């Protein structure tokens, strides 16, 4: 309801003031994740600023300011009140320990905080992109984007890819289960959790991760080796368009990255050649509305935020870029698939609040 006594100027000012307060909460939370402060507080149970700083390896004065803000805004709790800030003790709010210390992605909100904050920190460079029309490579956003994105998606890969996503294509599911040496190409694999999930679900398959970001390749291979599947899962700094790879795979897969590509048609065309005529490509990407309408719902508002500060700059980083961004509507994707030479594009019947699943026939 609009308050008739509040002018439009005051209303928008009030809204943005509230948003500023919430933004400080997000930025402060980012520090807690990056510095390991929540993990340290969980380990200690309760702590003064000095004890927490000692556990986390941070400066006491900075840590005290962070604790006072976090407790004051209701993200953590005061365990032992005191007028002396050095004697006051803090703890995680009872019942929030799992979400504040998640390392698996089961409760991924803090990982999304990490990845979005890393995008917003690039705002000065994004502003220059607005002026020049150029883009920013994925590596520009650093480890916070890479780690936050990887952990944000890890749980879904580990719990849904093998049990639900691939079985939605029964013929492919059976082939991967029964064919010794079946091969999967994982394009834009992040830190490798999708590839690891494939190996866990299908004991006979071999997975090649193909990516052009060196840091991602290193991190993904370390994760695969630690998970005990490094003998069947290998990551390469290699272009999927390499003609030597044509026709070598039973499935090509790309998760939440086609909209980031400067030339998505070329990438989809390369994936088509990886599987050969009649082969299957699975693309998972954001579930956005089919037409633009205001007001946006909260999910699409968030998607636009990622797009402005990360995905659109990524998709503008190249020669004659498509400039897709996060909001890749069905009609846009289907046009890319048609240009890339696919004979069919089908939506898989998988219920998901955030993603669509496109099965494509080469």
C-alpha positions, 0 to 999 in steps of 0.5 A: 500500500502506498502511503499518501503522506509520503512523497515519491522522493521520500519513499524511494529515499526510505527504500534505499536507506533500508537497502543500505542497512541490509547491504551492510549486513551482507558485506559484514557476513562476507567478511565472516565467511572469508575470514573464517569467523563463523567457523571459529566462533562455532569451534569455541562455542562462545568467545570474547573478541580477543579469543575469537581473533586468536582463533581466527588469526585476525586483529582484535580491534577489527574483530570486536567491531565486526562482533558488535555489528553482527550481534547488533543486527541479529545475525549472531548472539551476545552470550555474556553481556558486559559494558566492557567490550573486551569482556563481552562474549558472543556466540552463534544464534542457537539453531543457526550453526549449520547454515553459518558454518556450511562447507558442503553446500547443503545450506548454501546461502553464505556461499551465494553471499560470497559469490555475489559480493565478489561480483559487486566488488568489481563495480568500478571495473563494471562501470568502465565496461558500461562506458567501453562495451568491453567485458571482464573474464571469469578469472577477474572475480577471483577465488571468492567467486570461484569458491562461492559458486562451487560450494553454492552448487555442490550439494545439488550435484551430489544429491540430485545429478545422479539420483534425479537429473540424469535418470530423467533421460532414461536411455542416457542413464542406462548407457552410463550405468552399463557401458564400460568406458562411457565418456562425459565431457563437462564444460565450464566445470567450476571446481569440479563437483559436477564431474565428481558427482558423475563419477560417483553415480556412474562407476564405469564412466570417465569424465573430461572437464574442459575449461579455459580458466587455469585456477579452476582446473587446478582446484577441480583436479585437487577436489577429484583426487581428494574424492578418490575419483581422480583416476576417472575424472581429469580436468584440462585447459582445453577448448571444447572446439578442439577437432581432436575431441569430436565424436568422443563422448556419450554425453556433453554437459554444461551447468549454469555457464552458457549464458556467460559465454561470449559466443554461446552458439559456438560453444553449443556447436562445439558440444554438438560435435563432441557427441556426434550425430544423434548424440545428447547434450544436457544444458542446465541454466537459469529458470527465468520468465519467458517474457519481461514484466514488472515488478520482478519476483525476488529470484529474478531480481537476484538474477539481474543483480548477478547479471549486471555485476558478473554474468553480462560482463563475462558474456561481453568478454570476446570478439562480437559478443552475444552479451546474453547475461543471466536472463537467458529466456527460453526463446533466446536459448532455443535460437542459439541451439537452432543456430548451433545445428541441433535437431531437437531441444526438449525440456526435461520434466525436472522440478526445480525453482532455479534451473531449467534442463534442456536435453538437446539432440545433435 
